[in-house]
Amino acid sequence: MSYGVQVIPALRFFITVWAAILAAAYCHAAQISAIEVTGDTEHTRITLIASEPVEHGSFLAQAGGLAQIEVITPGSLVLPNAATPPPGGAVNSYEIRDDEIIFNLITPMMVSRTLDLSPTTVEPNHRLVIDLVRVAPVRFQRAAAAQADNKAAYRAKMARALAQHNGVPPEAARPDQYVIVIDPGHGGKDPGASSHNQRREKAIVLSTSLKLKAILEQNPRYKVHLTRENDVYVEHEDRVSMARNWGADLFISVHADAAGNPGVSGATVYTLSSRGERRVDGTARTNGWDLPIEDGTPVEVSGILADLIKRETKSNSSIFAEMLIPELAKAGPIVRNSHRQENFFVLLAPDVPAVLVEIGFLTNRSDVARLSSDSGQGKAADAIANAIDQYFEQRDLLYAAN
């Protein structure tokens, strides 16, 4: 094979045999006649040229400190005489194994999009195009860890399809699994706000958070944690530490508000204020919230990377807040200027996008009635869940833009 392409010689026979077995299971087995890798270290394109559409799943991985993109191609065969010119862009080399191609990266990259292109008059073959975009090492590491289970699930699905010998092309891999941390405010010794009829904030937000968790867990793309699941008090710093230890992709603190004017009603969404931003570094040092920047990185570069991570966190928090507000407006009233900034401790994580949502006012009788009911809590939970879906549907595009 060409320079930069690594094939374990002893596996060549098994590659051919395994691909032939897979081909027998699928009526449209693809024969891959060329692998092209072009671009630079910011944007790289992988193109597989084949006789049929290429069933595939693409996953991030790490091996021996090396960042990789693994493209699993069940039912496809890379022909022994396939054109394999030296790779370019951010790919240093690649290995063709039994049912996968492993691309070794010079710098961490993520998949920004994939395209299945049909033959044209200019290009008579099918093409699978996988576009990669450069990302920070910490983002790659988190995504690679989250995708390990997805890859295993994809392989299991393909194995089941093969065992059935039904000739139906397998389904695509399920979406990335994202970690959502829901933080029901107050609890235990801290009841929070109270209503005229003694409804307590801590109970209302816990019930709403449990409903939100149940909704999200119906979708396998989410892994959901609660900072508390019963009437206990959790220190603010512990809530944030839990989210970081769980590898949270999004942190949502759920509260209910109070005001001196009983006529004030509606939901509010808070993200971190400028004053709060000035607390982030000191609070992170105090609580050991170190950003996972690689050891040995020069101090100047570490500072730049840390600033980029914090800036991305702030930006993504605001993006989610703007998606959340119109969904909350469908569930009930919202206050004027409903996206606000505050210096709340639970918003101080330097690397976890976070919002604090006040779902209503316990000093307003209409809000109390709504939030005390299963229906009202369910609508609030649905609104937050809908915004979460929108946010993660755009996540890959946001990575590419950032």
Buried (B, 14 or more C-beta within 10 A) or exposed (E): BEEBBEBEEEBEEEBBEBBEEBBEBBEBBBBBBBBBBBBEBEBBBBBBBBBBBBBBBBBBBBEEEEBBBBBBBBBBBBBEEBEBBEBBBBBBBBBBBBBBBBBBBBBBBBBBEBEEBEEEEEEEBBBBBBBBBBBBBBBBBBBBBBBBBBBEBBBEBBEEBBEEEEEEBBEEBBBBBBBBBBBBBBBEEEBBBBBEEEBBBBBBBBBBBBBBBEBBEEBEBBBBBBBBBEBEEBEBBBBBBBBBEBBBBBBBBBBBBBBEEBEBBBBBBBBBBEEBBEBBBEBBEEBEBEBEBEEEBEEEEBEEBBEEBBEBBBBBBBBBBBBBBBBBBEBBBBBEEBBBBEBBBBBBBBBBBBBBBBBBBBBBBBBBBBBBEEEBBBBBBBBBBBBBBBBBEBBBEBBBEB
